[in-house]
Amino acid sequence: MAAEPVGPFPTARTVTISYSDIKEKSRDLSMNIEEGFGPNGLGIISVSDVPGFSLLRQNLLHLAPRVARLPDDVKKKLEDPESRYNFGWSHGKEKLESGKVGKFYC
């Protein structure tokens, strides 16, 4: 179950699926997906135990300044307003449920 009451406030946990489970083609992950993206889910699923993740992440983060320096017309093609700018290039255009602009960086 994704939401569990703790004190007077309900809490939710992120659903995590291991990389090896995703690679196993016979594995049925539909319940995990429903838990993460269903009506009581957070709308996010994390993937654990990705081989080489630290190096892949480091290499990807090093590319961020190059993307930021692209011409505006190129970055515009990377925008995805339908996802409320949760995918692609956004630079301050993310939309919260309330319609206010929000950001989260890790």
C-alpha positions as CSV (number, residue, x, y, z in Angstrom):
1,M,0.0,0.0,0.0
2,A,1.4,3.4,-1.0
3,A,-0.2,5.6,1.7
4,E,0.1,4.8,5.4
5,P,-1.2,7.1,8.2
6,V,1.5,8.3,10.6
7,G,0.0,10.3,13.4
8,P,-2.6,12.7,12.1
9,F,-0.9,12.9,8.7
10,P,-1.0,10.3,5.9
11,T,2.4,9.5,4.4
12,A,3.3,7.9,1.1
13,R,6.4,6.0,0.1
14,T,8.1,5.8,-3.2
15,V,7.7,2.5,-5.0
16,T,11.1,1.0,-5.8
17,I,11.7,-1.7,-8.4
18,S,15.2,-3.3,-8.8
19,Y,16.9,-3.1,-12.2
20,S,17.2,-6.9,-12.3
21,D,13.4,-7.3,-11.9
22,I,12.9,-4.9,-14.9
23,K,15.4,-6.9,-17.0
24,E,13.6,-10.2,-16.2
25,K,11.0,-10.3,-19.0
26,S,8.8,-12.9,-17.3
27,R,8.4,-10.7,-14.2
28,D,5.0,-9.1,-13.8
29,L,5.5,-5.6,-12.4
30,S,1.9,-4.4,-13.0
31,M,1.1,-4.2,-9.2
32,N,4.3,-2.2,-8.6
33,I,3.4,0.2,-11.4
34,E,-0.2,0.5,-10.2
35,E,1.1,1.2,-6.7
36,G,3.4,4.0,-7.9
37,F,1.2,5.6,-10.5
38,G,-2.3,4.6,-9.3
39,P,-4.7,6.9,-7.4
40,N,-2.9,6.4,-4.1
41,G,0.6,6.6,-5.6
42,L,3.0,9.5,-5.7
43,G,3.4,9.3,-9.5
44,I,7.0,8.1,-9.3
45,I,8.8,4.8,-9.3
46,S,12.5,4.6,-8.5
47,V,14.8,2.0,-9.9
48,S,17.4,0.5,-7.6
49,D,20.6,-1.5,-8.2
50,V,21.3,0.0,-11.6
51,P,24.7,-1.3,-12.7
52,G,27.2,1.6,-13.0
53,F,24.7,4.1,-11.9
54,S,27.2,6.4,-10.1
55,L,29.4,6.7,-13.2
56,L,26.4,7.2,-15.5
57,R,25.0,9.9,-13.3
58,Q,28.3,11.7,-13.1
59,N,28.7,11.6,-16.8
60,L,25.2,12.9,-17.4
61,L,25.5,15.7,-14.9
62,H,28.7,16.9,-16.7
63,L,26.6,17.4,-19.8
64,A,24.1,19.8,-18.1
65,P,26.1,23.0,-18.7
66,R,26.4,22.1,-22.4
67,V,22.6,21.7,-22.6
68,A,22.1,25.0,-20.8
69,R,24.4,26.8,-23.3
70,L,22.4,25.6,-26.4
71,P,20.6,28.3,-28.3
72,D,17.1,29.1,-27.0
73,D,15.4,27.8,-30.2
74,V,17.1,24.4,-29.7
75,K,16.1,24.3,-26.0
76,K,12.6,25.2,-26.9
77,K,12.4,21.9,-28.9
78,L,13.3,20.0,-25.7
79,E,10.4,21.5,-23.7
80,D,7.4,19.4,-22.8
81,P,4.6,21.6,-21.5
82,E,2.1,18.7,-21.5
83,S,4.0,17.1,-18.7
84,R,4.1,20.4,-16.9
85,Y,7.8,20.6,-17.8
86,N,8.6,17.5,-15.8
87,F,10.5,16.1,-18.8
88,G,13.0,17.7,-21.1
89,W,14.2,21.3,-20.7
90,S,12.3,23.5,-18.3
91,H,14.5,26.1,-16.5
92,G,11.9,27.4,-14.1
93,K,8.8,26.5,-16.0
94,E,7.7,23.5,-13.9
95,K,4.1,23.7,-12.7
96,L,2.8,22.4,-9.4
97,E,-0.8,21.2,-8.9
98,S,-1.7,24.7,-7.8
99,G,-0.4,26.1,-11.1
100,K,2.4,27.8,-9.3
101,V,6.0,27.5,-10.7
102,G,8.1,25.1,-8.7
103,K,11.5,23.4,-8.8
104,F,13.3,20.6,-7.2
105,Y,16.9,19.7,-7.8
106,C,19.0,16.9,-6.3
